[in-house]
Amino acid sequence: MAAWRRRIAVSWLAAITAAAPYALTGCSGSAVGQIDYAVDGALVTYNANTVNGAASAAAQAFARTLTGFGYHGPDGQVVADRDFGTVSVVGGSPLVLDYQIADNAVYSDGKPISCDDLVLTWAAHSGRFPGFDAASRAGYIDVAAIDCQPGQKKARVTFAPDRGIVDYDELFTASSMMPSHVIAQELGISEANVTTALLTKNMPVVDRIAQVWNTTWDLKPDLDTKHFPSSGPYRIESVLRDGSVVLVANDRWWGAKPLTKRITVWPQKADIADRLKNKSIDVADVAAGSSGSVVTPDDYRRTDAPSDGIVQLIFGSRGRFADTVVRRAVALCTPRDVIARDAGVPIANGRLHTAAEDAIGQAENVPAAAQFDKSDPEAARTTLGGAPLTVRIGYRAPNARLAATVGAIAKACEPAGITVTDVTSETTGPQALRDGQIDVLLASTGGASGSGSTGSPAMDAYTLHTANGNNLPGYSNEQIDGIISALAVSADPAELVRLLGESGPVLWADMPTLPLYRQQRTLLASKKMYAVVGNPTRWGAGWNMDRWVLVR
């Protein structure tokens, strides 16, 4: 299935890329050099691969700033990025892939892109080095070896026997590869020494590498841009006091030049409606309902479409919520039917299969799920033995849809003796749950305020794999780990249905999360914008921002 999706994407992308300049010829006016783009997450880091980075809007903002061997196209499929390089399958059992980086591929600071960057990406995500705060190990955990001569443009990646992952094209894609040479500069060692330390497991050096990888790319006003080189059509020029990030054309980009020279990416605030009305935003890519009832201005186009992310209650692992009984009680009084109806979508039951609902996704809709469709405060009270419970639920604010969701839960759970409090803020996210500041995080896949999805159900399933970084409930179940591992290497629909069917009763019994509904996306763009197309994954509409054109 992945192959035909890639073929469609390549032809579709070629059409839209070719059409954009010609579309301008039929319009009065001329292309402007500045576009304002609003997203629905925080812009706190350049590194979209940490736990907090993956839950932020970093992927929406930097898909064309940090490129890779592929990027996620309009349907969430991976499109090969031949400007960056090529991937060749040279072995099937075990799976062996050859990665060839383009000869002229260079960072915006002039440093060559090399296989050292692949080694760093693998090491951060592999799970072999606990110092890295990577969100996911999916795919990378199955790599047995990377052959890389430091400084070279090619690498051979060999997977473990019987671990030929189906969605291998999800690896080393846009926004996943951070510049190894920046870490070398920070540590005062050569880039070759960084790579050698990772490949030889020199743990004292690896621990220092991990610390730099975790923190050096935090976004702050007045940052030193030398630490933030680009491998794509855009580079970071500055971070403004309000948290917005200014991207400008990267003069060292070796591919097709971006059609607009400057794009300012704005983290979502409460003033989306006002900014659309006064035309100070050209593109807004946000969760439906997050900004309340936004009236679409006459000179804007609006598209509403489902994402691949599931809005859910993610239970913490501290205090009383370490107890399955407590999590089940909250789930029993949560009015999932009301919440989904208010969002205008069906209830979602999937935890391990996050793609659009289909026959495979329905495999998780087991009989055990039915008792959690509607609020049953009496059952919740009985489950707790009549004991009172206070629940602190948080989400990233502002978000009108999620505020209403917490209100609905509070009202439905009150008769059960469960007091729900809304303890949200503009900084609420995975870290608040990890630190015990909240009991439950209300968010999409992986704790994201946006879609959160990789576009691959098998990769998304790792959010419940033991020790995965974005396994925010701290859930650990050997049977579920085995199922998740098997999903990654199976392309047989019947086998996928069997595996998901086995997982359903276990996950509904253990209740690490409570799925609510599929997050819907709202994409608003000026009618004078060209080539803006939505995306159901965490990369959102920004996947092709270098083709955007605004005519005035």
C-alpha positions, 0 to 999 in steps of 0.5 A: 500500500505504501508504494502506490501512495508514494507514486500518487504523491509524487505525481500530485506533488509534481502537478502542484509544484508546476502549477503554482507559478503558472497560477499567478499568470492569470491573476492581477497583482504580484507575489509578496515576499512575506507570509504569516502562518499560524499553528496550534502548538508551542514553538519551544524547540527546533528539535521535533524529536524530543518528547516535548518537541514531538508534542509541539508545533516544531514539525509544522514549522520546520518540515522545510527547514530540516529536510531528510530522505522523505517528507509527508505529503497531503495524505500523510504518505511519505514522499521521497525527497530526491533533493536530499538523497536516495534510499535503496533496498539492497537486502530483504532478510535481514532488511538492508538499506543504503542511504546516499546523501546528495553530493551537494547537500550542505547546511546553511552554515556551509558544513556538509550533510553526512552520514554522521547525521544519520548515526546521531538520529539513529542513536537518539531514537534507538533506545540503546542510550537512555540519556536521549529524551527521544519521543519514539524508538519506532523503527530505529529500535530494530536497526542492528548496525549502521555502517558510516565512515565519518564525513562520508555521504553514504551509510548502510543500515542493517536491521535485526533478523526478522525485523524488516519493518514495513514503514521503513520510509518513515525513518530519517525523514524531514525534521528527524535529522539534527546537525551532528556538527553542532553537537561537536562544536558544543562539546569542543570535539570533532564530528568524527569523534561524535560518530565514533563515540556513538558507534563504539558506545563510549558512554561518558561521551555519549551522555554528553552528546545526549544532553546537548541533543536534548537542550541545545536547540531550545528556541528563545528570543535573541538565540545564536543562529549558528546553532540552528543551521538549516538543511532545507529551503528555509532557515531560522532568521530569528525568534521574536518576543511573542514566540513566533519564528521568522524563516527566510530563504536559505541561500545555500539550499541546492534544490528549487528555491522557495517561492516566498522569501520570508514566512513567520510562524506564529504559535496559536494564541487566543486572537486567531479570529481577530487576526483573520478578520484583520488579515494579519494571518495568511494561513492558519492550520489548527485543531477544529474548534480550538479557537471557538466558533471562528467565522470564515472571512469572505476572502478566505478558504476553509477546509475541515478534514480528519487528522490521524491523531486521536484526542484522548485522556492520557493518565499519569502514572503518579499517585492514585492514577497509578492504580488501574481502578482509579483510571477505569473509574474516571473512564466510566463517568466520562461522557465519550458520546457527548464529547464526540457529538460536540466535536461532530465526529464518531467516538474513537476506540483505537489506541494502536491503530490511529489511521482513518477508521477502516476495517483494520481500525475497527478491530479495536472496537471490542465489546469491552469498549461499549461500557465506556461509551456513555457516562455511568457515574454509578458504575464509577462510584462503585468502582471507587468503593464510594471514595471521593476523587479529585482529578486535575486535567490539563491541556495546552491553552487556549483551546475552546474545544478542550475546555468544553471537553473538561467541562463535560467530564466535570459535569458527568463525573460529579454524581460519582463523587469525582471532582474534576478541575481544569488546571491548564495553561499555555505551557501544559503538555507532556512535561506537566504530566511527567512532573505530576503537575496534572493527573491527566493530559487531554491531548492528541497522539503522543501528547500533542496539541496538533495531530501528533501522528507520524502517518503510520499506525504502526509507528504511532502504536509505540506510544504505548510501548514500554520505555518509549519516550512518549509513552506518557502513562508509563504503561508496561505490558509484555503482551502489548509490547509484543503486539506493537512489535509485530504490527511494525513488521506485518503488512497482512491485513488479516494479521493486523486485524488479529493483533489489534483484536488481541490488544483491545481487551487488554488495553480496555482493562488496563486503561492507560489512555481513554480515546475520545475522538479523531482530531479534526483539522481546520485549514484557513488560507487567504483566497490569494494564497496558492499551493496550501494543502492540509496534511493529517500528520504532525507536519500539517500544512507546512509540508510544502511551504516552500511552494506557497505563494501569496498574491496581492 
